[in-house]
């Protein structure tokens, strides 16, 4: 039986379930109906192409591993009738301890079908989800184009931890990586998860890109700065605060790799804000900090210790997630901003839109995602479905949009 050691990042994303669900969602909208049988066969091809998708995460009294499951079947893809406002139907957890790490669903709304991929975050990152979305459509259109994998589960790339300069980093092995947190603007309702979606059109994106280039930065810098300012306005907290965001190693190395697993390093920059400051003051600081990150090996001491100090059962990672959950219950929140980049999909008749969301966890935690498709940016923010959370999320997105437009 094939096995592969689970990384500390795999175990961390699994332990996030202490704060709710930890499932990534890929969404593809169409203006016509699709064939469920063909979609089911395409799902099976994708399953067999990526061994981690038919593996189970094993944690207990021995080493934490991914264990390959040989004889697996895709559940039947059945049409799920839903209204045009289908957001609440997107969400659905995937158990990483089970034999399947993803599921494909077909939602049928009056204006056209929606394909939803639910993917256990313990098994793969958003870049892997992009790959899965693309290959699913490719196989749907051209059956047999995705070849099954041979052999064991590909290893997660941890090269950045070997090249990090550890001098000057904390020596404590206690996994004390909980940094200053935001005051919690929404509270924890423990109701079903949902997400808010905001679209920014292609012409507006080009305007933003032009303005940010004048500062010497990129769209990603603008996203981080706008996120920090909007959360500062929402909570009244001026910092200093650590803003976390994942950097995908395959994209950073530009080696064309498409391994389906967690391949990101969580990096952070520290920001604070004085009274009256806006994008003109904060954006140059973000650009300066991200340029400093790019000059050295990608990774931070916290991520290195997550990798180096992971015990066989992931207990230290588990305790860290428990501490995060306890802080949230005390009225604090830790929000990651994720910009996994463009969603590149095959041309397909009827395909009108696509985006990524992460509605899981007890808001606010690791739920702020931007993705782009055909030049349009989608901003999604997850929350638990209470009146306070819905209103707060709308306000947060409105503030974010204002700052992203460099206003």
C-alpha positions in Angstrom: 0.0 0.0 0.0 1.3 3.4 -1.0 1.7 6.0 1.7 3.2 9.5 2.0 4.0 11.5 5.1 1.6 14.3 5.8 3.2 17.7 5.9 2.7 20.1 8.7 0.7 22.3 6.3 -1.6 19.4 5.5 -2.2 18.9 9.2 -2.7 22.6 9.9 -5.4 22.8 7.2 -7.0 19.7 8.7 -6.8 21.1 12.2 -8.5 24.3 11.0 -11.7 22.2 11.2 -11.6 23.0 14.9 -13.0 26.4 13.8 -15.5 24.9 11.3 -15.3 23.5 7.8 -12.0 23.5 5.8 -13.2 22.9 2.2 -12.2 24.9 -0.9 -14.8 25.5 -3.5 -14.4 26.0 -7.3 -17.4 27.4 -9.1 -18.1 27.4 -12.8 -21.3 29.0 -14.2 -22.9 28.2 -17.5 -25.9 29.6 -19.5 -27.0 26.2 -20.6 -27.6 22.6 -19.3 -24.8 20.0 -19.0 -24.9 16.2 -19.1 -24.5 14.7 -15.6 -23.3 11.3 -16.9 -20.5 13.0 -18.9 -19.5 15.1 -15.9 -19.4 12.0 -13.7 -17.0 10.3 -16.1 -14.8 13.4 -16.2 -14.7 13.5 -12.4 -13.6 9.8 -12.4 -10.8 10.7 -14.8 -9.6 13.5 -12.6 -9.7 11.3 -9.6 -7.5 8.7 -11.2 -5.1 11.4 -12.5 -4.2 12.6 -9.0 -3.5 9.9 -6.3 -3.9 12.3 -3.4 -7.6 12.7 -4.4 -8.2 9.0 -3.7 -6.2 8.9 -0.5 -7.3 9.2 3.1 -5.5 11.2 5.8 -4.5 8.9 8.7 -3.8 10.5 12.1 -3.6 8.6 15.4 -0.9 6.8 17.4 1.5 6.5 14.6 3.0 8.8 11.9 0.4 11.0 10.1 0.3 9.9 6.5 -1.8 10.0 3.3 -2.8 6.4 2.6 -3.7 5.5 -1.1 -7.1 3.9 -1.6 -7.1 1.6 -4.6 -10.7 0.7 -5.2 -12.7 3.9 -5.1 -15.8 5.1 -7.0 -17.1 8.5 -7.8 -20.6 9.0 -6.3 -23.3 9.5 -9.0 -23.5 13.1 -10.2 -27.2 14.1 -9.9 -28.8 17.3 -10.8 -29.5 19.6 -7.8 -32.3 22.0 -8.5 -31.7 25.5 -7.0 -32.7 29.1 -7.5 -30.5 31.6 -9.4 -29.2 32.8 -6.1 -27.3 29.5 -5.6 -24.6 30.5 -3.1 -25.9 28.6 -0.1 -25.8 25.4 -2.3 -22.1 25.7 -3.1 -21.0 24.8 0.4 -20.5 21.2 1.4 -17.7 19.7 3.5 -15.3 17.0 2.4 -13.9 14.7 5.1 -10.1 14.2 4.6 -10.3 11.0 6.7 -12.5 9.5 4.0 -11.3 7.8 0.8 -12.2 10.8 -1.5 -10.8 14.3 -1.2 -13.2 16.0 -3.5 -16.7 15.8 -5.0 -18.2 17.3 -8.1 -21.8 18.6 -8.1 -24.1 19.9 -10.7 -26.5 22.7 -9.7 -29.4 23.5 -12.1 -30.8 27.0 -11.8 -33.3 28.6 -14.2 -30.6 30.6 -16.0 -28.2 27.7 -16.5 -26.1 25.0 -14.8 -23.3 25.5 -12.2 -20.5 23.0 -11.6 -19.2 23.0 -8.1 -16.0 21.3 -6.9 -15.7 20.8 -3.2 -12.0 20.0 -2.3 -10.6 19.1 1.1 -8.0 21.9 1.9 -5.9 19.3 3.7 -5.2 17.6 0.4 -4.6 20.6 -1.9 -4.3 24.3 -2.2 -6.2 26.8 -4.4 -3.7 26.4 -7.2 -4.4 22.7 -7.2 -8.1 23.5 -7.3 -7.5 25.6 -10.4 -5.8 22.6 -12.0 -8.7 20.4 -11.1 -11.3 22.8 -12.5 -9.4 23.0 -15.8 -8.9 19.3 -16.2 -12.5 18.5 -15.4 -13.7 20.7 -18.3 -11.0 19.4 -20.6 -12.1 15.8 -19.9 -15.8 16.7 -20.2 -15.2 18.0 -23.7 -12.6 15.4 -24.8 -13.0 12.1 -22.9 -9.7 10.2 -22.5 -7.5 13.3 -22.6 -6.6 13.1 -18.9 -4.3 10.1 -18.3 -4.4 8.1 -15.0 -1.4 8.5 -12.7 0.9 5.6 -12.0 2.4 4.8 -8.7 2.6 6.6 -5.4 1.3 9.9 -4.1 3.6 12.8 -5.2 5.5 14.4 -2.4 4.8 18.0 -1.3 7.6 20.3 -2.2 9.3 21.7 1.0 12.4 23.0 -0.6 12.0 26.5 0.7 12.4 25.3 4.3 15.8 23.9 3.5 17.0 27.2 2.1 15.7 29.6 4.8 18.3 31.3 6.8 17.4 30.3 10.4 19.8 32.6 12.2 17.9 35.1 14.3 14.7 33.1 14.3 13.0 32.0 17.5 14.5 28.9 19.0 11.5 27.7 20.9 9.9 24.5 19.5 6.6 25.3 21.1 4.8 26.3 17.9 4.1 29.7 19.3 3.1 31.2 15.9 0.0 33.0 17.0 0.6 36.6 16.1 -1.4 39.8 16.9 -5.0 39.3 15.9 -7.8 41.6 14.7 -10.7 42.4 17.0 -13.5 40.2 15.8 -16.0 42.4 13.9 -18.7 39.8 13.4 -18.8 37.4 16.3 -19.3 33.6 16.0 -22.9 32.6 15.3 -22.2 28.9 14.7 -24.9 28.9 12.0 -24.5 27.5 8.5 -21.7 28.9 6.4 -22.3 31.2 3.4 -20.2 33.6 1.4 -20.5 37.1 -0.2 -19.4 37.6 -3.7 -18.3 40.9 -5.3 -17.3 41.3 -9.0 -14.9 43.9 -10.3 -15.1 44.3 -14.1 -12.2 44.0 -16.5 -12.1 47.8 -17.4 -12.0 48.7 -13.7 -9.2 46.1 -13.1 -7.1 47.7 -15.9 -7.6 51.1 -14.2 -6.4 49.7 -10.9 -3.4 48.0 -12.5 -2.4 51.2 -14.2 -2.6 53.2 -11.0 -0.7 50.6 -9.0 2.1 50.4 -11.6 2.6 54.1 -11.1 3.6 53.2 -7.5 5.9 50.4 -8.7 3.7 47.6 -7.5 1.2 44.9 -8.7 -2.4 44.1 -8.3 -1.5 41.7 -5.4 0.1 44.6 -3.5 -3.2 46.6 -4.0 -5.2 43.7 -2.7 -3.2 43.4 0.5 -3.2 47.1 1.1 -7.0 47.4 0.5 -7.6 44.4 2.7 -5.6 45.9 5.6 -7.3 49.3 5.3 -10.8 47.8 5.1 -10.3 45.6 8.1 -8.8 48.6 10.0 -11.9 50.7 9.2 -14.2 47.8 10.1 -12.6 47.1 13.5 -11.1 50.4 14.4 -7.8 48.7 14.9 -4.8 50.6 13.5 -2.2 47.9 14.1 0.5 46.9 14.2 -1.0 43.7 12.7 0.5 40.8 10.7 -1.2 40.3 7.4 -0.8 36.7 6.2 -1.0 35.5 2.6 0.0 32.3 0.9 2.7 32.2 -1.9 2.3 29.3 -4.3 5.8 27.8 -4.8 5.1 26.3 -8.2 3.9 29.7 -9.5 6.9 31.4 -7.8 9.4 28.9 -9.3 7.5 28.9 -12.6 8.5 25.3 -13.3 5.2 24.3 -14.8 4.5 21.8 -12.0 0.9 20.6 -11.5 1.2 18.4 -8.5 -2.1 18.2 -6.7 -1.1 18.9 -3.1 -0.4 21.8 -0.7 2.5 23.7 -2.3 2.2 27.1 -0.6 4.3 29.0 2.0 2.4 31.3 4.3 4.2 34.6 4.5 3.3 37.7 6.3 4.1 41.4 6.5 3.5 43.7 9.5 1.5 46.9 8.9 0.3 49.7 11.0 -1.7 52.9 10.2 -1.7 56.4 11.6 -4.8 58.5 11.7 -5.8 59.9 8.3 -3.7 57.4 6.3 -5.2 55.7 3.2 -4.0 53.9 0.1 -1.4 56.6 -0.9 0.4 56.0 2.4 -0.2 52.2 2.9 0.3 50.9 -0.6 4.0 52.1 -0.9 4.7 50.3 2.4 3.1 47.1 1.1 5.1 47.3 -2.1 8.3 47.8 -0.1 7.6 44.8 2.2 6.7 42.4 -0.6 9.8 43.4 -2.5 11.9 42.5 0.5 10.2 39.2 0.7 11.0 38.4 -2.9 14.7 39.2 -2.4 15.1 36.2 0.0 14.0 32.6 0.0 10.2 32.5 0.2 9.1 31.5 3.7 8.9 32.8 7.2 10.2 31.5 10.5 6.7 30.5 11.6 6.2 28.3 8.4 9.7 26.8 8.8 8.9 25.8 12.4 5.5 24.4 11.3 7.5 22.1 9.0 10.4 21.3 11.2 8.5 20.9 14.5 5.7 18.8 13.3 5.4 15.7 15.5 4.2 12.4 14.1 0.6 13.0 15.1 0.5 16.7 14.4 -0.2 17.4 18.1 1.6 20.7 18.1 -0.2 21.9 15.0 -3.5 20.7 16.6 -2.7 22.8 19.7 -1.9 25.8 17.6 -5.3 25.6 15.9 -7.0 25.1 19.3 -5.3 28.3 20.5 -6.6 30.1 17.4 -10.1 28.8 18.1 -9.9 29.9 21.8 -8.7 33.4 20.7 -11.7 33.7 18.4 -14.1 32.7 21.2 -12.5 35.5 23.2 -13.4 38.0 20.5 -10.3 38.0 18.3 -9.9 36.9 14.7 -7.1 35.8 12.3 -7.9 36.4 8.7 -5.8 35.3 5.8 -6.0 37.1 2.5 -5.5 34.8 -0.5 -5.0 35.7 -4.1 -4.4 32.4 -5.9 -4.2 34.2 -9.3 -6.1 33.8 -12.6 -8.4 30.9 -13.1 -7.4 29.5 -16.6 -10.0 27.2 -18.1 -10.4 25.7 -21.5 -12.8 27.4 -23.9 -16.1 25.7 -23.5 -19.5 26.6 -25.0 -21.8 28.2 -22.4 -19.1 28.9 -19.8 -19.8 32.4 -18.5 -18.0 32.8 -15.2 -15.7 31.0 -12.7 -14.3 31.8 -9.3 -12.9 30.3 -6.1 -14.3 30.6 -2.6 -13.6 29.4 0.9 -16.8 29.7 3.0 -15.6 27.4 5.7 -14.5 28.2 9.3 -16.2 30.3 11.9 -15.9 33.7 10.4 -13.7 35.5 10.4 -10.9 33.0 9.7 -9.1 32.3 6.4 -12.0 33.3 4.3 -11.0 36.3 2.2 -10.2 35.2 -1.4 -9.7 37.1 -4.7 -9.6 35.3 -8.0 -9.7 36.4 -11.6 -11.3 34.9 -14.7 -11.2 36.6 -18.2 -9.9 39.8 -16.6 -12.7 40.1 -14.1 -11.9 39.9 -10.4 -14.1 38.0 -7.9 -13.8 38.8 -4.2 -15.4 36.3 -1.9 -15.6 36.4 1.8 -17.0 33.6 4.0 -19.1 34.0 7.1 -21.6 32.2 9.3 -25.1 33.1 8.4 -26.3 35.6 11.0 -27.7 39.0 10.4 -24.6 40.6 12.0 -22.2 38.6 9.9 -24.1 39.3 6.7 -24.1 43.1 7.3 -20.5 43.1 8.5 -19.4 41.2 5.4 -21.2 43.6 3.1 -19.5 46.5 4.8 -16.1 44.9 4.7 -16.4 44.2 0.9 -17.6 47.7 0.2 -14.6 49.2 2.1 -12.3 46.8 0.3 -13.7 47.8 -3.1 -13.3 51.5 -2.3 -9.7 51.1 -1.3 -8.9 48.8 -4.2 -10.0 51.5 -6.5 -7.4 53.7 -4.8 -10.0 56.0 -3.4 
